Amino acid sequence: MQSHELLREVIQQAGAKHVAAELGVSLSLVYKWTEASQADSGSGSANPLDRLEALLKCTNDPRLVQWLCERNNGFFVRNAPADGAPPENLIPATNEIVKEFADLLQVIATAAADNRITREESLSIRDRWEELKGVTETFVRCCEQGNFRPLKLPVPGAAPAVKQRGH
């Protein structure tokens, strides 16, 4: 879905006059946001979503999206790369989640050791939590995409599986 298409739906539900009044912009500008941009041979204006996307691309800083998500009682987690870059083996991927969780618990334990948590400690806990969510989301996406099929192959350096009698 294009940004102007999404804005058209959202603005139609909220009411164009209401949006214009709340944002302190003209009604015609709000309507222009719902049209394809001039670059797409439309008569629209660069809308807030397109501008946000451009800002993200030029800064390459996910904190912009994280901030927006937090302001709406949510959180941002990057998707796993689509090019097959996620781990090919389940054990290292699982170990990464356990390591990240252990790191989070260490930060929490250190922060709580004096029976209080400062603003700086809260930020550190938040950073570790965001990292754990990202690693876990990547793991889940790998599972969903079937990236762990190589598990059926022997792991180099691992002892061969012992075959049970009668099987």
HELIX and SHEET records of a PDB file:
HELIX    1   1 SER A    3  ALA A   14  1                                  12    
HELIX    2   2 ALA A   16  LEU A   23  1                                   8    
HELIX    3   3 LEU A   27  TRP A   33  1                                   7    
HELIX    4   4 GLN A   38  ASP A   40  5                                   3    
HELIX    5   5 PRO A   48  THR A   59  1                                  12    
HELIX    6   6 ARG A   63  ARG A   71  1                                   9    
HELIX    7   7 LEU A   90  ALA A  112  1                                  23    
HELIX    8   8 ARG A  119  GLN A  145  1                                  27    
HELIX    9   9 ARG A  149  LYS A  152  5                                   4    
END                                                                             
